Amino acid sequence: MLALFHRVSYFPRVLHSSFVFRNMPITRSASRNNTVNMTDVVDNPPEVATKKTNGTKRKAANGGGRTSKKKAKAEVKEEESEESEDVNIDLPPPSVPLDDPSRSLVPAELTFSFDDAKKHLISVDARFKILFDRLGCGPFEHLQQFDPFSTLAVSILGQQISWKAARAIQHRFIRLFNPGLPEKATVPYDKDAYFPTAKQVAETDATTLRSAGLSERKASYILDLAQRFADGRLSTEKLLQADDDELYGLLTDVRGIGPWTVDMFAIFSLRRPDILPTGDLGVQRGVTRWFLAMHEPSFNISISPDKLPGCPNEQDSTQGTDVKAAAPASGSAGESDASVILPAAAIPSTPQARGSNAPPPPVTPSVNKAVSHTITMPGEDVIPLPYGITSNTLKARLNAKQRGKSQLLSPTEMGEFTHPWKPYRSLGVYYMWAVAEGNSA
C-alpha cells in the first residue's frame, strides 16, 4: 500500500536531505507516490527499453555492457554538470512566506502522552517493546509543524503516478506561483516554504494548473480543495477541533479524497493516536501475520524497516526504480481516493535515539526471532483470536495465490484483532506495514 503517507508531512513517509531550510520554521513536505494512471499527464515519461535485434548474447553481455556503462557515466556527468550550473543560483523569496498570517500551521506537538502509549502497547503485547527500541515510532517522535492545505494538495498531485513524476509535477506546480525558481528542480529548496496558499490556487484557472502536468480531473480536485480552504469550509482550526468522525466528513467531502487518504492524514500528519485504516491491504496483512505468529509457534515473522511509511529512501532511491503500492481497497462514494501515497512526507528511515546521534540498533535475525517468539510478559495470557477465527484460517487467508488483492480481514475483524491496542491503535498500525513483508506461512 505504501511506498509509503507513504509512503506524506509524515503523508509519509516526508525534511528530505535535498531540502535547504533558510531560517524558516521546520515543516514537513508531502510527497508519496505509487501506482501509475495513464490518464495523468506526465511531460517526461520513462524511456521504453528497445529489444536488441542484432548480435549474439555474448556481444550483448560484453561489448553492449561496456557501451551502456559508458553511456550511463556520460549521462551522470551531464546531470552533474547541469546541477553545478544551477547550484549557486540565488533563489527568490517565496511569493507568500511560510510565516505569513495567511498560512495557519499545525503545531509540532502531540495531543497525548507518547510514553503512556508505549507502556500500554507493551503491556498488551511485549513484542512492541522490541519495535519501539529498534525502530522508534517516526510519526510520533519526529514532530514538525505543517500546512494542512499543502500536505493534502501534494497528496493529490501524487495521485497514481510514480514518485519521480510526482516530484517533477510538484516542482512545476510550485513554479506556477514562484516563476523565479529554476525551470528544472536541480536546486534544493524548501518546497513547503514555496508552496502556494489555498487562496492563490483558488484564484487560478484549471487550464493554468494543467500546464504544470496535472490531468483535468486532478486539476479539479486541487481547485475543490483550495476553494474549501479559501472560503472557510476547511481550515486548520476545524481540522484540529474535529473528532475522528467529523474529520472523515470534512475531508471526504473534497473531490478525490477518500477514507484511506483521511486515515493516512490523520495518522501521519495530525498524529491522531487511535486510527485504524481497515481498508489498507498492507496493514491487514501485517495484522494477520502479527497475530498468527502469536498463536502459531512454527510461524515466523520478520521486520523490514525499509517498508515503514515515510522512509526517505523510498523517495530518494539510488536504485533507479519507482516504488509502487497497491491502491486502497475503497474510496469515498462516487470518487476515487486521492492518493496512494502517504500525505506526510518526512519520516526518517532510522529515527535518532533521544539525546544521541547514534541510530537505534539494527534489526538482526535474532531480533526477528525475538519478535516471532516474545509474545507476552511473564504471567500474562496470549490475546485470544476473534470468535470463529483459527490459526489455520489466518494461514489460508495469507495465501496470496488464492486471495489475490482481496481483503484478508473485514473491518469488523480488524477492529476485533486490534481492540487491545485501543486507544493507541495508530502506533501499532505504524509497524504493521513492516510486518507485512515478513516470511509467509
C-alpha positions in Angstrom: 0.0 0.0 0.0 2.8 2.2 0.7 5.6 3.4 -0.8 4.8 4.9 1.5 1.5 8.5 3.5 3.7 6.6 2.2 4.6 6.4 1.9 3.3 12.0 3.0 4.2 15.9 6.4 4.7 12.1 7.8 1.7 11.9 4.4 5.0 9.5 4.8 6.6 8.5 4.6 8.4 13.2 4.0 12.9 17.2 5.5 14.5 15.4 2.8 18.2 15.7 2.7 17.7 17.6 -0.5 15.8 20.4 1.1 17.5 23.5 2.2 15.9 25.3 5.1 16.7 29.0 5.1 15.9 30.3 8.5 12.3 29.1 8.2 10.2 27.1 10.6 10.7 23.3 10.3 7.9 21.8 8.3 7.1 18.5 6.7 6.8 18.2 2.9 4.2 15.9 1.5 5.1 13.6 -1.3 4.5 10.0 -1.7 3.6 8.3 -4.9 2.7 4.9 -6.1 0.5 3.3 -8.9 0.5 4.6 -12.4 -2.6 6.1 -14.0 -2.1 6.5 -17.8 -4.7 9.3 -18.0 -2.5 11.6 -15.9 -0.3 14.0 -17.9 3.4 13.5 -17.4 5.8 15.6 -19.6 8.7 13.2 -19.1 7.5 9.6 -19.4 10.1 6.9 -18.6 12.1 5.7 -21.6 11.0 2.3 -23.0 13.8 -0.1 -23.5 14.0 -1.4 -27.0 14.7 -5.0 -27.8 18.1 -5.9 -29.4 17.6 -7.5 -32.8 21.3 -7.9 -33.8 24.3 -9.5 -32.3 24.8 -12.5 -30.1 24.1 -12.9 -26.4 27.9 -12.8 -25.9 28.1 -9.4 -27.6 25.2 -8.1 -25.6 26.8 -9.3 -22.4 30.3 -7.9 -23.2 30.6 -5.1 -25.7 27.0 -4.0 -25.1 27.5 -3.9 -21.4 30.6 -1.7 -21.7 28.8 0.7 -24.0 25.9 1.0 -21.6 28.2 1.8 -18.7 30.0 4.5 -20.7 26.7 6.0 -21.8 25.4 5.9 -18.2 28.6 7.6 -16.9 28.2 10.3 -19.6 24.6 10.9 -18.6 25.6 11.1 -14.9 28.3 13.7 -15.8 25.8 15.6 -17.9 23.3 15.7 -15.0 26.1 16.7 -12.6 27.1 19.5 -14.9 23.5 20.7 -15.2 23.2 20.7 -11.4 26.5 22.5 -11.0 25.3 25.3 -13.3 22.3 25.9 -11.1 23.6 25.1 -7.6 24.9 28.6 -7.0 21.7 30.4 -8.1 20.2 32.7 -5.5 16.6 31.7 -5.1 14.0 34.4 -5.0 11.9 34.7 -1.8 8.6 32.7 -1.7 5.6 34.5 -3.1 4.0 34.1 0.3 6.4 33.4 3.2 5.9 30.4 5.4 5.3 32.6 8.4 2.7 34.8 6.7 -0.5 35.1 8.7 -2.4 33.6 5.8 -0.8 30.3 6.5 -2.2 28.5 9.5 0.2 25.7 10.5 -0.5 22.7 12.6 1.9 22.9 15.6 4.6 20.3 16.2 3.1 18.6 19.2 1.2 15.6 20.3 -2.3 15.6 21.9 -1.5 12.5 24.0 1.4 11.1 26.1 3.7 9.1 23.9 5.2 7.4 26.9 1.8 6.3 28.1 1.0 4.9 24.6 4.2 2.9 24.6 3.6 1.5 28.0 0.0 0.5 27.0 1.0 -1.3 23.8 3.9 -3.1 25.5 1.6 -4.2 28.4 -0.7 -6.0 25.9 2.0 -7.3 23.6 5.6 -7.4 24.7 6.8 -7.6 21.1 6.1 -3.9 20.8 9.0 -3.1 23.1 11.4 -4.6 20.6 9.9 -2.4 17.8 9.9 0.8 19.8 13.6 0.1 20.9 14.8 -0.9 17.4 12.7 1.2 15.0 11.4 4.1 17.0 8.0 5.4 16.0 8.7 8.1 13.5 5.4 9.9 13.1 5.0 10.4 16.8 8.6 11.1 17.7 9.8 13.4 14.9 7.4 16.3 15.1 7.2 19.1 12.6 4.7 21.9 12.0 3.0 21.7 8.6 0.4 23.4 6.4 -2.6 21.0 6.0 -3.6 22.5 2.7 -0.2 21.9 1.1 0.0 18.4 2.6 -3.3 17.4 1.2 -2.6 19.1 -2.1 0.7 17.3 -2.5 -1.1 14.0 -1.8 -3.5 14.8 -4.7 -0.6 15.9 -7.0 1.0 12.5 -6.4 -2.2 10.5 -7.3 -1.5 7.3 -9.1 1.9 8.2 -10.6 5.5 7.3 -9.8 7.3 9.4 -7.2 9.7 10.8 -9.9 6.8 12.1 -12.0 5.1 13.5 -8.9 8.2 15.3 -7.8 8.5 16.9 -11.3 4.9 17.9 -11.3 5.1 19.3 -7.8 8.0 21.5 -8.8 6.2 22.7 -11.9 3.1 23.4 -9.8 5.1 25.4 -7.3 6.8 27.3 -10.1 3.5 28.5 -11.4 3.3 30.7 -8.3 7.1 31.3 -8.0 8.3 31.8 -11.6 11.7 32.9 -10.3 12.6 29.3 -9.5 14.7 27.4 -12.0 12.8 25.6 -14.7 14.2 22.2 -13.5 14.2 21.1 -9.9 18.1 20.9 -9.8 18.4 23.3 -6.9 17.5 22.1 -3.4 14.8 24.2 -1.8 12.2 24.0 0.9 9.1 23.1 -1.0 6.9 23.8 2.0 8.0 27.4 2.0 7.4 27.9 -1.7 4.1 26.0 -1.9 1.2 28.3 -2.8 -1.6 29.2 -0.4 -5.1 28.0 -0.9 -6.2 31.5 -1.9 -3.5 31.7 -4.6 -4.6 28.3 -6.0 -8.3 29.0 -5.8 -7.8 32.2 -7.9 -6.0 30.1 -10.6 -7.9 28.6 -13.5 -7.8 24.9 -14.4 -6.0 25.5 -17.7 -3.1 27.1 -15.9 -2.9 24.3 -13.4 -2.9 21.7 -16.2 0.1 23.4 -17.7 2.1 22.0 -14.8 1.3 18.5 -15.8 -2.0 17.9 -14.0 -4.7 15.9 -15.6 -8.1 17.5 -16.0 -9.6 15.5 -13.1 -6.6 16.2 -10.8 -6.8 19.9 -11.5 -10.5 19.9 -10.5 -9.5 18.0 -7.3 -6.9 20.6 -6.4 -9.3 23.5 -7.1 -12.0 22.0 -5.0 -9.6 21.6 -2.1 -8.2 25.1 -2.5 -11.7 26.7 -2.7 -12.8 24.9 0.5 -9.7 26.3 2.4 -10.1 29.7 0.9 -13.8 30.2 1.7 -13.5 28.7 5.2 -15.3 25.4 4.8 -11.9 23.9 5.7 -9.3 25.3 8.0 -6.5 24.3 10.2 -8.6 25.1 13.3 -11.6 23.0 12.0 -9.3 20.0 11.3 -7.7 20.2 14.7 -11.0 20.6 16.6 -13.0 17.9 14.7 -13.2 14.4 16.3 -12.3 11.4 14.1 -15.8 11.0 12.6 -16.1 14.7 11.9 -12.7 14.7 10.3 -13.8 12.0 7.9 -16.9 14.0 6.9 -14.9 17.2 6.3 -12.3 15.7 4.1 -14.3 13.0 2.2 -16.5 15.9 1.0 -13.5 17.0 -1.0 -13.4 15.6 -4.5 -10.8 12.9 -4.9 -10.2 12.4 -1.1 -11.4 9.1 0.2 -11.3 7.2 3.5 -7.7 5.9 3.0 -6.3 9.3 2.4 -8.1 10.6 5.5 -6.7 7.7 7.6 -3.1 8.4 6.4 -3.5 12.2 7.0 -4.9 11.5 10.5 -2.1 9.2 11.5 1.0 10.8 9.9 0.0 14.5 9.7 -2.4 15.2 12.5 -0.8 12.4 14.6 -4.1 11.1 16.0 -3.5 8.2 18.3 -6.4 5.8 17.6 -6.9 5.5 13.8 -7.4 2.1 12.2 -7.2 2.0 8.4 -9.3 -1.0 7.9 -9.1 -0.9 4.1 -5.3 -0.8 3.8 -4.2 -4.2 2.5 -0.6 -3.8 3.9 -2.0 -3.2 7.4 -4.4 -6.2 7.0 -1.5 -8.4 6.0 0.7 -7.2 8.8 -2.1 -7.7 11.4 -2.7 -11.2 10.1 0.9 -12.2 10.3 1.4 -10.4 13.7 -1.4 -12.4 15.4 -0.7 -15.6 13.5 2.8 -15.6 14.9 1.4 -15.1 18.4 -0.8 -18.3 18.1 1.3 -20.5 15.8 4.8 -21.2 17.2 6.0 -22.6 13.9 5.1 -19.4 12.0 7.9 -16.8 11.9 7.7 -13.2 11.0 10.4 -10.7 10.1 10.6 -6.9 10.3 11.6 -4.9 7.2 12.4 -1.3 8.4 12.6 0.0 4.9 8.9 -0.8 4.5 7.8 1.6 7.2 5.9 4.6 5.7 7.8 7.7 5.1 11.3 6.4 4.7 13.3 8.9 2.6 14.9 6.0 0.7 11.5 5.3 -0.8 11.8 8.8 -2.4 15.5 9.3 -2.9 16.3 5.8 -4.0 19.6 5.3 -5.8 18.3 2.1 -7.4 16.6 3.9 -10.2 13.3 2.2 -9.7 9.9 3.6 -8.7 8.3 2.1 -5.6 4.7 1.1 -6.3 2.0 0.1 -3.9 -1.4 -1.4 -4.1 -4.3 1.0 -4.4 -6.6 1.4 -1.4 -9.4 -1.1 -1.1 -12.0 1.6 -1.2 -12.5 5.4 -1.7 -15.2 7.8 -0.9 -18.6 7.4 -2.5 -18.5 8.4 -6.1 -14.9 9.4 -6.1 -11.6 7.6 -6.2 -9.3 8.1 -3.3 -7.0 11.0 -3.8 -3.7 9.2 -3.5 -1.9 6.0 -2.8 0.9 7.9 -1.2 1.2 9.0 2.4 0.2 12.6 2.8 3.1 13.2 5.1 6.5 13.3 3.6 9.2 13.4 6.2 9.8 10.2 8.2 13.4 9.5 8.9 14.3 5.9 7.9 16.2 5.3 11.2 14.8 7.7 13.9 17.6 9.1 16.1 17.9 8.0 19.7 16.9 10.7 22.1 19.9 12.7 23.3 22.2 10.9 20.9 23.3 10.9 17.3 23.5 7.2 17.2 20.7 5.3 15.3 18.7 2.6 17.0 20.3 -0.9 16.9 19.7 -2.7 13.6 17.0 -5.3 13.0 19.0 -8.5 13.0 17.9 -12.2 12.6 18.0 -12.6 16.3 15.7 -9.6 16.7 13.3 -11.1 14.2 13.3 -14.3 16.1 12.5 -12.4 19.3 9.6 -10.6 17.6 8.3 -14.0 16.5 8.5 -15.7 19.9 8.5 -12.9 22.6 4.7 -13.0 22.9 3.8 -12.0 26.5 5.3 -10.7 29.7 5.7 -13.4 32.4 2.4 -14.3 33.9 0.4 -12.8 31.1 -2.0 -14.5 28.7 -1.9 -14.6 24.9 -4.5 -12.3 23.3 -7.2 -14.7 22.1 -8.2 -14.7 18.4 -11.6 -13.3 17.5 -14.5 -15.8 17.6 -14.6 -18.1 14.6 -11.0 -17.5 13.6 -8.2 -20.1 14.0 -4.6 -20.2 13.1 -5.5 -22.3 10.0 -8.0 -19.6 9.0 -5.2 -17.0 9.1 -2.8 -19.2 7.2 -5.3 -19.7 4.4 -6.0 -16.0 4.1 -2.3 -15.3 3.7 -2.2 -17.5 0.6 -1.7 -14.7 -2.0 -2.3 -17.1 -4.9 -5.8 -17.8 -3.7 -6.8 -14.3 -2.4 -5.0 -12.0 -4.9 -5.7 -8.4 -3.9 -8.9 -9.1 -2.0 -9.2 -8.2 1.7 -7.7 -10.6 4.3 -9.7 -9.2 7.2 -13.0 -7.5 7.3 -13.3 -4.1 9.1 -15.1 -5.9 12.0 -12.3 -8.4 12.2 -9.6 -5.7 12.1 -11.4 -3.9 15.0 -11.5 -7.2 17.0 -7.9 -8.0 16.5 -6.6 -4.5 17.4 -9.1 -3.8 20.2 -6.5 -4.4 22.9 -4.3 -1.7 21.3 -7.0 1.0 21.9 -6.8 3.9 22.4 -3.4 3.9 20.7 -4.0 1.8 17.5 -2.3 4.3 15.3 1.1 3.5 16.8 0.5 -0.3 16.5 -0.7 0.2 12.9 2.5 2.1 12.0 4.6 -1.1 12.5 2.2 -3.4 10.6 3.5 -2.2 7.2 6.9 -3.6 8.1 5.5 -6.9 9.4 3.6 -7.4 6.1 6.9 -8.1 4.4 7.7 -11.0 6.8 8.0 -14.6 5.9 4.8 -16.3 4.8 3.4 -19.4 6.3 
